[in-house]
Amino acid sequence: MRAHGESGVPDPEEPVAVHGLVTVGTAGYWWQDTETGARLLRGDASGVHEVVLPEGPDGLVPLAVHPADGTPAVVLYGHPGGDYGYLSEPGTPDLVLARRPSLVRLARVPSATGGETGPGFVYTGFAPGARLADPPVEGLRVAVHRTGEPFAHDRPVALDDDPGALVALEATADPAAVLVRSTQHGSTTQRLLRFDPATGRPAVTPLPAATTPRTRLLFGADRWWHGEALGTPRAVLRALPPGETDPAAGEPVAFPEGTALAWCWGTRHGVIVRTVAGRGAQAAEALYRIDGETLEPRRVAGGRPGDSFPDVTASPAADCALWLRVSRRPDGTAAGRMELLPDRERAPRPFRTTPWPAPVPRTTRYCTAGDGNRLPVQLSGTAGPVLLLEHGGLTALANAPMERAVEELARAGQLTVARAVTRSLVPAHRVPTGERGYNDLLHAARLLRQEIGPHRPLLVLGHSMGAVGAARAVLLEPALFDGWILRFPVTDLVGFPALGIGRHWTAMLGDPSRPGHLSALTALSPLHLPLPTGPLPPLLIQTGTHDTRADARHGRRLADRLSARAPVTLSEYPVGHVERFCQAASRRAVAEVTAFIRGCPAVVRDLEGASQ
């Protein structure tokens, strides 16, 4: 990667986003992502410095960086926005195919070539010989690497996992231990992988299983922390007694009344918790820190209306936490600022401020789903066509270029953006009518059509899993819509286990290999829904050549099925599942979306009518 000069501060008018926060020791690293390129920056007590990375092999770009204090960074190089790439370490003669972002450094690793025990790391990757051009569907393993030795000699750790398990690693405060999370067949097992300080040999200790994806187990220097049901009204954080790993033995941490716990991150001597309080214009996010000794939560950042923390990171192996804080200024604009909070310090250290457009003011409406649940629908803007937007499992920050583009249209009075706060999808056999997540966008669209009337254009955009609800809404009631956009979509709820990493979604969607599940999935799958008798509105489908999450075949199959029934545009871009400003292909894909909105026949007719 070519480094920019330290004076190369982005133009204040240029879109900026921050991604890939990493904490190492008492330093924090982050990507500054702009249209002129991506820069890796390091912040510590001496200020902000740019980190120079070597060029990737065969024109590949950095997907993940694993720096360490005093030693060169280990870099994962792959296709833009992808999940797989080649690990590269300075001084190591070869590369190995790995999956981001799981890599944890260790102080002592045994040599695989007869040398001395020394520093290294453990990572999730594949056996030697696996190629990025054809990544294996199964066989992801945990392997141990001794710094400086060939990756070809790395030794796998015996975990007795199913070959299709999705394995992730997390650091702990113990420099010889790693937390291993393996998800297979709908359940997540947790184990502690500890390496003998003298020999470096691994030993595996079972831990309590994660009951839901919103469970967090953090191993600090003083104790274990256990977060349960985070991001829901039932969220609780427990501090376990020293040496105890059973969540039932933990003591709940008391937060101020009216504070909801969204997520938590561990540092070496404490835990950082992101909270949400208030609603609507008065909603505010805040960060609290709980020290491992006092167990008293103390607010360290945020808490004012409009404050938000789109990205936060910390590690039990590090002495600090790092976050992006977006605050509203008195003049209505906003700024994003990096802040780093070292352990044992009371106030965060502010780093470089980056331009951050203030969000368009939002109003909230409520619709009622078929099961009686009230769904908020947030509206940005008051003019132009209405775009109903659903990101699926990704955050708005992960889709920053698209979010920025529609916000700018709303700010200019050319678009009204509606965001439905939909529910996560659950296994299809548990909701045969689709009234738990699958039809939420349809109910939001009915509300919007009732409010805006029959003539104002209404379009729907679904990204990733959000495409399931968007496509269902149009196919069930096409008369509501004037256009639809499916970006990097999931559409085949019957064949998904054979597409990309779809085999890991059976816990969320159901298992089509089981007859009872298959019939429910077929009934809810956009690709298998009966087609309506009337015409369908114009459709734009975008897929990514390197997208391993929502495989491009999802979009292609739906485009083939609908090509005779609707004006369908199918576009494929050389990107993965996550977009970046610095990627020209991502910017072209976003430009195609805005052009499609402006060019929809209903939008054109509406503009012509307004000009007469």
LOFI-939796 format. One record per residue (C-alpha): residue number from 1; x negated, y, z negated. Coordinates in nm, 2 decimals, m for minus. Layout:
NUM:X:Y:Z $
...
END
This chain:
1:0.00:0.00:0.00 $
2:m0.14:0.34:0.09 $
3:m0.16:0.58:m0.20 $
4:m0.05:0.94:m0.18 $
5:m0.25:1.22:m0.33 $
6:m0.16:1.33:m0.68 $
7:m0.05:1.66:m0.54 $
8:0.20:1.49:m0.31 $
9:0.51:1.58:m0.52 $
10:0.83:1.51:m0.32 $
11:1.02:1.80:m0.17 $
12:1.29:1.91:m0.42 $
13:1.56:1.86:m0.15 $
14:1.45:1.51:m0.07 $
15:1.65:1.22:m0.22 $
16:1.47:1.06:m0.51 $
17:1.53:0.74:m0.70 $
18:1.33:0.55:m0.96 $
19:1.31:0.17:m0.96 $
20:1.10:m0.11:m1.10 $
21:1.02:0.02:m1.45 $
22:0.74:m0.17:m1.62 $
23:0.59:m0.13:m1.97 $
24:0.24:m0.25:m2.05 $
25:0.08:m0.19:m2.39 $
26:0.14:0.18:m2.46 $
27:0.17:0.28:m2.09 $
28:0.47:0.28:m1.86 $
29:0.48:0.23:m1.48 $
30:0.76:0.32:m1.23 $
31:0.83:0.36:m0.86 $
32:0.91:0.70:m0.73 $
33:1.12:0.62:m0.42 $
34:1.16:0.89:m0.15 $
35:1.20:0.91:0.23 $
36:0.83:0.99:0.26 $
37:0.73:0.67:0.08 $
38:0.72:0.49:m0.25 $
39:0.45:0.57:m0.51 $
40:0.36:0.37:m0.82 $
41:0.30:0.60:m1.11 $
42:0.16:0.53:m1.46 $
43:0.25:0.74:m1.76 $
44:0.05:0.73:m2.08 $
45:m0.07:0.97:m2.35 $
46:m0.30:1.15:m2.10 $
47:m0.02:1.22:m1.85 $
48:0.10:1.08:m1.52 $
49:m0.14:0.91:m1.27 $
50:m0.08:0.74:m0.94 $
51:m0.18:0.38:m0.91 $
52:m0.34:0.27:m0.58 $
53:m0.24:m0.08:m0.45 $
54:m0.42:m0.26:m0.18 $
55:m0.24:m0.32:0.15 $
56:m0.02:m0.63:0.16 $
57:m0.08:m0.93:0.39 $
58:0.08:m0.92:0.74 $
59:0.24:m0.58:0.68 $
60:0.45:m0.70:0.38 $
61:0.54:m0.44:0.11 $
62:0.51:m0.46:m0.27 $
63:0.83:m0.61:m0.43 $
64:0.70:m0.63:m0.78 $
65:0.39:m0.51:m0.96 $
66:0.25:m0.67:m1.28 $
67:m0.01:m0.43:m1.42 $
68:m0.22:m0.49:m1.73 $
69:m0.43:m0.25:m1.94 $
70:m0.79:m0.27:m1.82 $
71:m0.74:m0.52:m1.54 $
72:m0.61:m0.49:m1.18 $
73:m0.25:m0.55:m1.11 $
74:m0.10:m0.87:m0.98 $
75:0.14:m0.78:m0.68 $
76:0.42:m0.97:m0.52 $
77:0.43:m0.88:m0.15 $
78:0.73:m0.96:0.06 $
79:0.99:m0.82:0.31 $
80:1.17:m0.49:0.20 $
81:1.44:m0.56:m0.05 $
82:1.37:m0.93:m0.06 $
83:1.34:m1.17:m0.36 $
84:1.06:m1.39:m0.24 $
85:0.70:m1.30:m0.16 $
86:0.33:m1.39:m0.20 $
87:0.16:m1.33:m0.53 $
88:m0.18:m1.16:m0.48 $
89:m0.44:m1.12:m0.75 $
90:m0.77:m0.93:m0.69 $
91:m1.06:m1.19:m0.69 $
92:m0.83:m1.49:m0.62 $
93:m0.90:m1.64:m0.27 $
94:m0.55:m1.74:m0.18 $
95:m0.18:m1.66:m0.22 $
96:0.12:m1.84:m0.35 $
97:0.49:m1.81:m0.27 $
98:0.68:m1.68:m0.58 $
99:1.02:m1.54:m0.67 $
100:1.04:m1.20:m0.83 $
101:1.02:m1.07:m1.10 $
102:0.92:m1.35:m1.34 $
103:0.55:m1.33:m1.44 $
104:0.42:m1.31:m1.80 $
105:0.05:m1.25:m1.88 $
106:m0.13:m1.47:m2.14 $
107:m0.45:m1.41:m2.33 $
108:m0.58:m1.76:m2.30 $
109:m0.51:m2.01:m2.02 $
110:m0.70:m2.33:m1.96 $
111:m0.91:m2.35:m1.64 $
112:m0.78:m2.58:m1.37 $
113:m1.13:m2.62:m1.21 $
114:m1.34:m2.72:m1.51 $
115:m1.43:m2.36:m1.62 $
116:m1.37:m2.18:m1.94 $
117:m1.04:m2.09:m2.10 $
118:m0.95:m1.72:m2.04 $
119:m0.69:m1.47:m1.94 $
120:m0.41:m1.56:m1.69 $
121:m0.04:m1.57:m1.65 $
122:0.26:m1.79:m1.61 $
123:0.50:m1.74:m1.32 $
124:0.79:m1.88:m1.13 $
125:0.69:m2.00:m0.79 $
126:0.66:m2.29:m0.55 $
127:0.41:m2.56:m0.48 $
128:0.11:m2.46:m0.25 $
129:0.20:m2.46:0.12 $
130:0.54:m2.31:0.08 $
131:0.59:m2.02:0.33 $
132:0.78:m1.70:0.32 $
133:0.91:m1.75:0.67 $
134:1.10:m2.06:0.54 $
135:1.13:m2.04:0.16 $
136:1.24:m2.36:m0.01 $
137:1.60:m2.38:m0.13 $
138:1.50:m2.58:m0.43 $
139:1.18:m2.66:m0.62 $
140:1.13:m2.34:m0.81 $
141:0.88:m2.42:m1.09 $
142:0.70:m2.26:m1.38 $
143:0.32:m2.27:m1.32 $
144:0.02:m2.16:m1.51 $
145:m0.26:m1.96:m1.34 $
146:m0.61:m1.89:m1.47 $
147:m0.72:m1.54:m1.35 $
148:m0.98:m1.57:m1.07 $
149:m0.91:m1.93:m0.98 $
150:m0.73:m2.04:m0.66 $
151:m0.35:m2.05:m0.68 $
152:m0.37:m2.39:m0.51 $
153:m0.50:m2.54:m0.85 $
154:m0.22:m2.40:m1.06 $
155:m0.05:m2.65:m1.29 $
156:0.33:m2.68:m1.33 $
157:0.48:m2.69:m1.67 $
158:0.70:m3.00:m1.73 $
159:1.05:m2.87:m1.82 $
160:1.27:m3.15:m1.70 $
161:1.49:m2.91:m1.51 $
162:1.72:m2.99:m1.22 $
163:1.53:m2.91:m0.90 $
164:1.80:m2.65:m0.82 $
165:1.77:m2.46:m1.15 $
166:1.71:m2.09:m1.14 $
167:1.43:m2.02:m1.39 $
168:1.33:m1.69:m1.54 $
169:1.06:m1.59:m1.78 $
170:1.05:m1.32:m2.05 $
171:0.75:m1.20:m2.26 $
172:0.75:m1.23:m2.64 $
173:0.55:m1.05:m2.91 $
174:0.34:m1.36:m2.95 $
175:0.06:m1.34:m2.69 $
176:0.06:m1.72:m2.66 $
177:0.44:m1.77:m2.61 $
178:0.69:m1.72:m2.33 $
179:1.07:m1.74:m2.33 $
180:1.20:m1.96:m2.05 $
181:1.57:m1.93:m1.94 $
182:1.70:m2.20:m1.69 $
183:2.04:m2.18:m1.54 $
184:2.19:m2.48:m1.38 $
185:2.55:m2.62:m1.34 $
186:2.69:m2.31:m1.51 $
187:2.49:m2.32:m1.83 $
188:2.17:m2.15:m1.94 $
189:1.92:m2.33:m2.16 $
190:1.65:m2.13:m2.35 $
191:1.31:m2.26:m2.46 $
192:1.00:m2.13:m2.61 $
193:0.69:m2.21:m2.41 $
194:0.39:m2.18:m2.64 $
195:0.02:m2.22:m2.55 $
196:m0.22:m2.36:m2.80 $
197:m0.47:m2.07:m2.89 $
198:m0.77:m2.31:m2.88 $
199:m0.70:m2.52:m2.57 $
200:m0.43:m2.32:m2.39 $
201:m0.22:m2.64:m2.35 $
202:0.16:m2.57:m2.34 $
203:0.43:m2.70:m2.58 $
204:0.80:m2.66:m2.52 $
205:1.04:m2.59:m2.81 $
206:1.42:m2.59:m2.75 $
207:1.62:m2.28:m2.86 $
208:2.00:m2.21:m2.89 $
209:2.16:m2.19:m2.55 $
210:2.29:m1.86:m2.40 $
211:2.67:m1.88:m2.43 $
212:2.72:m1.61:m2.15 $
213:2.52:m1.40:m1.91 $
214:2.56:m1.12:m2.16 $
215:2.36:m1.30:m2.42 $
216:2.01:m1.17:m2.51 $
217:1.74:m1.34:m2.72 $
218:1.44:m1.12:m2.80 $
219:1.13:m1.24:m2.98 $
220:0.95:m0.94:m3.16 $
221:0.65:m0.94:m3.39 $
222:0.87:m0.91:m3.70 $
223:1.18:m1.12:m3.61 $
224:1.41:m1.25:m3.34 $
225:1.70:m1.04:m3.22 $
226:2.02:m1.18:m3.08 $
227:2.27:m0.98:m2.87 $
228:2.61:m1.13:m2.79 $
229:2.88:m1.02:m2.55 $
230:2.68:m0.71:m2.46 $
231:2.88:m0.46:m2.25 $
232:3.21:m0.58:m2.38 $
233:3.43:m0.46:m2.68 $
234:3.31:m0.77:m2.87 $
235:2.94:m0.68:m2.85 $
236:2.72:m0.74:m3.15 $
237:2.35:m0.73:m3.22 $
238:2.21:m0.95:m3.50 $
239:1.87:m0.93:m3.67 $
240:1.76:m1.28:m3.76 $
241:1.55:m1.34:m4.07 $
242:1.17:m1.39:m4.00 $
243:1.11:m1.74:m3.86 $
244:1.48:m1.81:m3.79 $
245:1.61:m1.87:m3.44 $
246:1.98:m1.96:m3.52 $
247:2.21:m1.66:m3.43 $
248:2.45:m1.77:m3.70 $
249:2.19:m1.67:m3.96 $
250:2.15:m1.32:m3.83 $
251:2.27:m1.00:m3.99 $
252:2.48:m0.77:m3.77 $
253:2.33:m0.42:m3.71 $
254:2.59:m0.15:m3.79 $
255:2.62:0.13:m3.54 $
256:2.83:0.45:m3.56 $
257:3.20:0.40:m3.53 $
258:3.33:0.43:m3.17 $
259:2.99:0.32:m3.02 $
260:2.99:0.04:m2.77 $
261:2.68:m0.17:m2.72 $
262:2.59:m0.20:m2.35 $
263:2.25:m0.37:m2.34 $
264:1.93:m0.42:m2.55 $
265:1.56:m0.45:m2.48 $
266:1.29:m0.56:m2.72 $
267:0.95:m0.40:m2.80 $
268:0.68:m0.54:m3.02 $
269:0.82:m0.39:m3.34 $
270:1.18:m0.32:m3.27 $
271:1.47:m0.31:m3.02 $
272:1.62:m0.04:m2.80 $
273:2.00:m0.04:m2.75 $
274:2.19:0.15:m2.48 $
275:2.53:0.26:m2.61 $
276:2.84:0.43:m2.47 $
277:3.07:0.66:m2.66 $
278:3.37:0.87:m2.54 $
279:3.57:0.86:m2.22 $
280:3.61:1.06:m1.90 $
281:3.43:1.39:m1.89 $
282:3.32:1.34:m2.26 $
283:3.16:1.00:m2.20 $
284:2.80:0.99:m2.31 $
285:2.53:0.73:m2.31 $
286:2.26:0.72:m2.59 $
287:1.96:0.51:m2.68 $
288:1.91:0.38:m3.03 $
289:1.60:0.22:m3.18 $
290:1.61:m0.03:m3.46 $
291:1.28:m0.11:m3.63 $
292:1.21:m0.46:m3.73 $
293:1.15:m0.36:m4.09 $
294:1.44:m0.11:m4.17 $
295:1.72:m0.25:m3.95 $
296:1.87:0.10:m3.94 $
297:1.97:0.22:m3.59 $
298:1.83:0.57:m3.51 $
299:1.93:0.77:m3.20 $
300:1.62:0.85:m3.00 $
301:1.77:0.99:m2.67 $
302:2.09:1.11:m2.52 $
303:2.43:1.14:m2.68 $
304:2.55:1.46:m2.50 $
305:2.84:1.45:m2.25 $
306:2.70:1.36:m1.91 $
307:2.38:1.19:m2.04 $
308:2.31:0.86:m1.87 $
309:2.02:0.61:m1.85 $
310:2.04:0.43:m1.51 $
311:1.72:0.23:m1.58 $
312:1.56:0.12:m1.91 $
313:1.28:m0.13:m1.97 $
314:1.08:m0.26:m2.26 $
315:0.90:m0.58:m2.35 $
316:0.83:m0.75:m2.68 $
317:0.47:m0.78:m2.55 $
318:0.44:m0.40:m2.52 $
319:0.42:m0.12:m2.77 $
320:0.66:0.11:m2.60 $
321:0.99:0.15:m2.42 $
322:1.04:0.34:m2.09 $
323:1.35:0.49:m1.94 $
324:1.50:0.72:m1.68 $
325:1.72:0.98:m1.84 $
326:1.96:1.18:m1.63 $
327:2.10:1.49:m1.80 $
328:2.34:1.76:m1.69 $
329:2.20:2.12:m1.70 $
330:2.40:2.43:m1.80 $
331:2.43:2.54:m1.44 $
332:2.60:2.21:m1.35 $
333:2.29:2.05:m1.17 $
334:2.12:1.74:m1.31 $
335:1.76:1.62:m1.34 $
336:1.61:1.28:m1.39 $
337:1.32:1.25:m1.63 $
338:1.10:0.97:m1.73 $
339:1.05:0.93:m2.10 $
340:0.83:0.69:m2.30 $
341:0.87:0.60:m2.66 $
342:0.57:0.42:m2.83 $
343:0.64:0.20:m3.13 $
344:0.60:0.38:m3.46 $
345:0.67:0.72:m3.30 $
346:1.00:0.91:m3.37 $
347:1.04:1.11:m3.05 $
348:1.00:1.01:m2.68 $
349:0.73:1.16:m2.47 $
350:0.87:1.33:m2.16 $
351:0.70:1.27:m1.82 $
352:0.76:1.40:m1.47 $
353:1.10:1.54:m1.39 $
354:1.25:1.43:m1.06 $
355:1.53:1.60:m0.85 $
356:1.86:1.43:m0.93 $
357:2.18:1.55:m0.77 $
358:2.45:1.62:m1.02 $
359:2.75:1.38:m0.97 $
360:3.06:1.51:m0.82 $
361:3.32:1.57:m1.10 $
362:3.55:1.27:m1.14 $
363:3.91:1.22:m1.23 $
364:4.05:0.89:m1.34 $
365:4.37:0.71:m1.24 $
366:4.50:0.38:m1.36 $
367:4.66:0.09:m1.18 $
368:4.81:m0.23:m1.31 $
369:4.69:m0.56:m1.19 $
370:4.92:m0.86:m1.14 $
371:4.83:m1.00:m1.48 $
372:4.91:m0.67:m1.65 $
373:4.56:m0.55:m1.70 $
374:4.50:m0.17:m1.65 $
375:4.22:m0.09:m1.41 $
376:4.06:0.25:m1.40 $
377:4.01:0.41:m1.06 $
378:3.76:0.70:m1.06 $
379:3.79:0.97:m0.79 $
380:3.51:1.20:m0.67 $
381:3.62:1.48:m0.44 $
382:3.96:1.59:m0.33 $
383:3.94:1.62:0.05 $
384:3.89:1.41:0.37 $
385:3.95:1.04:0.41 $
386:3.94:0.82:0.10 $
387:3.67:0.55:0.06 $
388:3.74:0.28:m0.20 $
389:3.40:0.15:m0.31 $
390:3.29:m0.16:m0.48 $
391:2.93:m0.26:m0.54 $
392:2.98:m0.61:m0.68 $
393:2.71:m0.73:m0.91 $
394:2.46:m0.45:m0.83 $
395:2.43:m0.11:m0.99 $
396:2.47:0.22:m0.82 $
397:2.10:0.28:m0.86 $
398:2.02:m0.04:m0.67 $
399:2.23:0.11:m0.38 $
400:2.09:0.46:m0.43 $
401:2.07:0.56:m0.06 $
402:2.44:0.46:0.00 $
403:2.56:0.62:m0.33 $
404:2.37:0.94:m0.25 $
405:2.52:0.96:0.10 $
406:2.88:0.92:0.00 $
407:2.83:1.16:m0.29 $
408:2.70:1.42:m0.05 $
409:3.00:1.38:0.17 $
410:3.23:1.42:m0.13 $
411:3.03:1.73:m0.24 $
412:3.08:1.88:0.11 $
413:3.45:1.82:0.10 $
414:3.44:1.56:0.38 $
415:3.52:1.25:0.18 $
416:3.69:1.14:m0.14 $
417:3.52:0.85:m0.31 $
418:3.73:0.61:m0.52 $
419:3.55:0.36:m0.75 $
420:3.76:0.09:m0.89 $
421:3.63:m0.05:m1.22 $
422:3.70:m0.41:m1.13 $
423:3.65:m0.72:m1.34 $
424:3.38:m0.97:m1.28 $
425:3.48:m1.28:m1.08 $
426:3.56:m1.60:m1.27 $
427:3.58:m1.96:m1.14 $
428:3.86:m1.97:m0.88 $
429:4.03:m2.27:m1.04 $
430:4.10:m2.06:m1.35 $
431:4.28:m1.79:m1.15 $
432:4.46:m1.96:m0.86 $
433:4.65:m1.64:m0.78 $
434:4.34:m1.43:m0.77 $
435:4.47:m1.19:m1.04 $
436:4.14:m1.19:m1.24 $
437:3.89:m0.99:m1.03 $
438:3.97:m1.12:m0.68 $
439:4.27:m0.89:m0.62 $
440:4.16:m0.59:m0.83 $
441:4.07:m0.39:m0.52 $
442:4.41:m0.46:m0.37 $
443:4.59:m0.31:m0.67 $
444:4.36:m0.01:m0.66 $
445:4.43:0.04:m0.29 $
446:4.81:0.02:m0.35 $
447:4.77:0.30:m0.61 $
448:4.57:0.52:m0.37 $
449:4.80:0.47:m0.08 $
450:5.09:0.57:m0.30 $
451:4.91:0.89:m0.41 $
452:4.77:1.00:m0.08 $
453:5.07:0.92:0.14 $
454:5.10:0.72:0.46 $
455:4.89:0.95:0.69 $
456:4.57:1.02:0.51 $
457:4.30:0.77:0.61 $
458:4.20:0.51:0.35 $
459:3.89:0.28:0.40 $
460:3.74:0.02:0.17 $
461:3.37:m0.07:0.13 $
462:3.26:m0.38:m0.04 $
463:2.90:m0.46:m0.11 $
464:2.77:m0.81:m0.20 $
465:3.03:m0.98:m0.43 $
466:3.24:m0.67:m0.39 $
467:3.30:m0.78:m0.03 $
468:3.52:m1.06:m0.16 $
469:3.78:m0.83:m0.31 $
470:3.75:m0.58:m0.02 $
471:3.80:m0.84:0.25 $
472:4.09:m1.01:0.06 $
473:4.26:m0.67:0.02 $
474:4.25:m0.60:0.39 $
475:4.35:m0.95:0.50 $
476:4.64:m0.96:0.25 $
477:4.78:m0.61:0.33 $
478:4.61:m0.47:0.64 $
479:4.87:m0.19:0.67 $
480:4.72:m0.02:0.37 $
481:4.38:0.05:0.54 $
482:4.24:0.24:0.83 $
483:3.90:0.08:0.83 $
484:3.68:m0.16:0.62 $
485:3.31:m0.20:0.57 $
486:3.14:m0.51:0.43 $
487:2.77:m0.46:0.34 $
488:2.55:m0.76:0.28 $
489:2.87:m0.95:0.20 $
490:2.98:m1.27:0.04 $
491:3.27:m1.41:0.24 $
492:3.25:m1.79:0.23 $
493:3.37:m1.92:m0.11 $
494:3.37:m2.28:0.02 $
495:3.03:m2.31:0.19 $
496:2.84:m2.07:m0.04 $
497:2.63:m2.33:m0.23 $
498:2.44:m2.41:0.10 $
499:2.37:m2.04:0.18 $
500:2.07:m1.87:0.02 $
501:2.08:m1.89:m0.35 $
502:2.45:m1.95:m0.35 $
503:2.41:m2.28:m0.54 $
504:2.35:m2.07:m0.86 $
505:2.70:m1.91:m0.83 $
506:2.90:m2.23:m0.91 $
507:2.94:m2.12:m1.27 $
508:3.09:m1.79:m1.16 $
509:3.30:m1.90:m0.87 $
510:3.36:m2.27:m0.91 $
511:3.21:m2.58:m0.75 $
512:3.35:m2.67:m0.41 $
513:3.21:m3.02:m0.44 $
514:3.49:m3.08:m0.70 $
515:3.84:m3.13:m0.54 $
516:4.02:m2.92:m0.80 $
517:3.78:m2.64:m0.75 $
518:3.77:m2.67:m0.37 $
519:4.15:m2.61:m0.32 $
520:4.13:m2.29:m0.54 $
521:3.82:m2.16:m0.36 $
522:3.98:m2.22:m0.02 $
523:4.28:m2.02:m0.12 $
524:4.08:m1.73:m0.24 $
525:3.80:m1.73:0.02 $
526:3.81:m1.44:0.26 $
527:3.67:m1.66:0.53 $
528:3.96:m1.91:0.48 $
529:4.25:m1.69:0.42 $
530:4.54:m1.72:0.67 $
531:4.51:m1.43:0.92 $
532:4.79:m1.18:0.92 $
533:5.02:m1.16:1.23 $
534:4.97:m0.79:1.28 $
535:4.66:m0.60:1.39 $
536:4.36:m0.55:1.17 $
537:4.18:m0.22:1.12 $
538:3.82:m0.16:1.26 $
539:3.55:m0.35:1.07 $
540:3.18:m0.29:1.02 $
541:2.97:m0.58:0.88 $
542:2.61:m0.53:0.79 $
543:2.37:m0.81:0.70 $
544:2.01:m0.84:0.60 $
545:1.76:m1.06:0.78 $
546:1.57:m1.11:0.45 $
547:1.87:m1.13:0.22 $
548:1.85:m1.45:0.01 $
549:2.13:m1.35:m0.22 $
550:2.41:m1.28:0.03 $
551:2.29:m1.49:0.32 $
552:2.35:m1.33:0.66 $
553:2.56:m1.62:0.76 $
554:2.84:m1.50:0.53 $
555:2.88:m1.19:0.75 $
556:2.83:m1.37:1.08 $
557:3.09:m1.63:1.01 $
558:3.36:m1.37:0.93 $
559:3.27:m1.16:1.23 $
560:3.31:m1.46:1.45 $
561:3.65:m1.55:1.31 $
562:3.78:m1.19:1.34 $
563:3.63:m1.09:1.67 $
564:3.95:m1.16:1.86 $
565:4.17:m0.99:1.61 $
566:4.00:m0.67:1.52 $
567:3.74:m0.42:1.65 $
568:3.43:m0.57:1.48 $
569:3.08:m0.43:1.46 $
570:2.82:m0.67:1.33 $
571:2.48:m0.52:1.26 $
572:2.17:m0.69:1.11 $
573:1.88:m0.50:0.95 $
574:1.53:m0.63:0.86 $
575:1.60:m0.58:0.48 $
576:1.69:m0.77:0.17 $
577:1.97:m0.72:m0.07 $
578:1.86:m0.40:m0.24 $
579:1.81:m0.07:m0.06 $
580:1.53:0.19:m0.09 $
581:1.50:0.55:0.04 $
582:1.14:0.47:0.16 $
583:1.27:0.20:0.40 $
584:1.37:0.34:0.74 $
585:1.59:0.03:0.80 $
586:1.79:0.11:0.48 $
587:1.84:0.47:0.59 $
588:1.96:0.36:0.94 $
589:2.21:0.12:0.78 $
590:2.35:0.40:0.56 $
591:2.37:0.63:0.86 $
592:2.57:0.37:1.05 $
593:2.82:0.35:0.76 $
594:2.87:0.73:0.75 $
595:2.91:0.74:1.13 $
596:3.16:0.46:1.12 $
597:3.37:0.65:0.86 $
598:3.37:0.96:1.07 $
599:3.44:0.77:1.39 $
600:3.73:0.56:1.26 $
601:4.03:0.64:1.49 $
602:4.25:0.74:1.20 $
603:3.98:0.98:1.07 $
604:3.94:1.13:1.41 $
605:4.31:1.18:1.45 $
606:4.33:1.34:1.10 $
607:4.05:1.58:1.18 $
608:4.21:1.68:1.51 $
609:4.55:1.73:1.34 $
610:4.39:1.95:1.08 $
611:4.22:2.17:1.34 $
612:4.54:2.24:1.53 $
END
